[in-house]
């Protein structure tokens, strides 16, 4: 059972990392919905909605600090060939502390995302679905993580346009 879980995590990580690299470099934006954009790639077919944070706060030992970070993005992916429908992923623009999780707060609900390198994602497709449903109802999503250097980051994403963007991405990859 553990080897099956490890294999599933490894496959998920490979899919997220590979797609995310494409997602960050893609120029195939097909629509923008307020604070969220939709991108589509072919070969293989992938669609995603994505947004950058409206506010970022970095702290260490309770004090606000400057931190150099790469791209900070919240995604929802669709990959019909792999049966992926609404996979949530977050990149914080730095390597997360080993063994840490990212908390994603949407309204009154808080979800834990597993981390690997610069990426975080929910444990199961059911968790993805719960997060997407909460994001459709919410006004903002706040991702809080910790870097390997001990910096705590808090990134606030607007959910204005999220529902339209995620539904558009899903329809474009409905197959």
C-alpha positions in Angstrom: 0.0 0.0 0.0 2.7 2.5 0.9 4.6 1.8 -2.4 1.3 2.5 -4.2 0.9 5.8 -2.4 4.5 6.8 -3.1 4.0 5.9 -6.7 0.8 8.0 -6.9 2.6 10.9 -5.3 5.5 10.6 -7.7 3.2 10.5 -10.7 1.2 13.5 -9.4 4.4 15.4 -8.8 5.7 14.6 -12.3 2.4 15.7 -13.8 2.2 18.9 -11.7 5.9 19.9 -12.2 5.8 19.2 -16.0 2.6 20.9 -16.6 3.4 23.8 -14.3 6.7 24.5 -16.2 4.6 24.7 -19.4 1.9 26.7 -17.6 4.4 29.4 -16.5 5.9 29.7 -20.0 2.8 29.4 -22.0 1.6 32.2 -24.2 -1.6 30.4 -25.1 -4.0 32.5 -23.0 -7.5 32.1 -24.4 -9.5 34.2 -22.0 -9.3 36.4 -18.9 -12.0 36.6 -16.2 -11.3 39.5 -13.9 -8.4 38.2 -11.8 -8.1 34.7 -13.4 -6.9 33.7 -16.8 -7.4 30.5 -18.9 -4.7 28.8 -20.9 -4.8 25.9 -23.3 -2.0 23.7 -24.6 -2.2 21.0 -27.2 -0.1 17.8 -27.5 -1.0 16.8 -24.9 -4.2 18.7 -24.3 -4.1 20.6 -21.1 -6.2 23.5 -19.8 -5.8 25.5 -16.7 -7.1 28.6 -14.9 -4.4 30.6 -13.0 -4.1 33.7 -10.9 -1.3 35.6 -9.1 -1.8 36.9 -5.6 -3.2 40.4 -4.9 -1.1 40.6 -1.7 2.0 38.9 -0.4 3.4 39.2 3.2 6.7 37.5 4.2 7.6 37.2 7.9 10.4 35.7 10.0 10.2 35.5 13.7 7.0 37.6 13.5 8.6 40.5 11.7 7.8 41.5 8.1 10.9 40.8 5.9 11.8 41.2 2.3 12.1 37.9 0.5 13.2 37.1 -3.1 10.6 34.8 -4.6 9.9 33.5 -8.1 6.5 33.2 -9.6 3.6 32.9 -7.1 0.6 31.2 -8.8 -2.5 29.3 -7.9 -3.7 26.9 -10.6 -6.6 24.5 -11.4 -5.6 22.0 -14.1 -7.5 19.8 -16.5 -5.7 17.0 -18.4 -8.2 14.7 -20.2 -5.7 12.1 -21.2 -4.8 11.5 -17.6 -8.3 11.8 -16.3 -7.5 15.0 -14.3 -10.5 17.2 -13.8 -9.8 20.2 -11.6 -6.4 19.5 -9.9 -5.4 22.4 -7.6 -1.7 23.4 -7.4 0.2 26.2 -5.8 3.7 27.4 -6.4 5.1 29.7 -3.8 8.2 30.9 -5.8 10.6 29.2 -3.3 11.5 25.7 -2.0 9.1 24.9 0.8 10.6 23.6 4.1 11.0 19.8 3.9 8.0 17.9 5.3 5.9 21.0 5.6 2.5 21.7 4.3 0.8 24.8 2.9 -2.5 25.8 4.4 -5.0 27.2 1.9 -7.8 29.1 3.6 -11.0 29.7 1.6 -13.8 31.4 3.7 -14.1 29.4 7.0 -12.4 26.3 5.5 -8.7 25.5 5.7 -7.1 22.8 3.5 -3.7 21.3 3.8 -1.5 21.0 0.7 1.4 18.6 0.5 4.7 20.1 -0.7 7.6 19.0 -2.8 10.2 21.6 -3.9 8.4 24.7 -4.9 5.0 23.0 -5.4 2.0 22.2 -3.2 -1.2 20.3 -4.0 -4.0 18.5 -2.2 -3.7 14.7 -1.4 -6.7 13.5 -3.4 -9.1 14.3 -6.2 -11.8 14.6 -3.6 -9.8 17.3 -1.8 -9.3 19.1 -5.2 -13.1 19.0 -5.7 -13.8 20.4 -2.2 -11.3 23.2 -2.7 -12.7 24.2 -6.1 -16.2 24.2 -4.7 -15.1 26.4 -1.8 -13.3 28.7 -4.2 -16.4 29.1 -6.3 -18.3 30.3 -3.2 -15.4 32.4 -1.8 -14.1 35.9 -2.2 -10.4 35.1 -1.5 -8.0 32.3 -1.0 -5.0 32.6 1.3 -2.0 30.3 0.9 0.4 30.2 3.9 3.7 28.3 3.6 7.2 28.2 5.1 10.4 28.3 3.2 13.5 26.1 4.0 15.0 29.3 5.5 12.2 29.7 7.9 10.3 32.6 6.2 6.6 32.3 6.5 4.7 33.5 3.4 1.1 34.5 3.2 -0.3 35.0 -0.3 -3.8 36.3 -0.8 -5.6 35.5 -4.1 -8.8 37.2 -5.3 -11.4 34.7 -6.4 -13.1 37.3 -8.6 -13.6 35.6 -12.0 -12.6 32.2 -10.6 -15.9 30.4 -11.3 -16.0 31.6 -14.9 -12.3 30.8 -15.5 -12.4 27.3 -14.0 -15.6 26.4 -15.8 -14.2 27.7 -19.1 -11.0 25.7 -18.6 -13.0 22.6 -17.8 -15.2 23.0 -20.9 -12.2 23.5 -23.2 -10.7 20.2 -21.9 -14.0 18.3 -21.8 -12.7 16.0 -24.6 
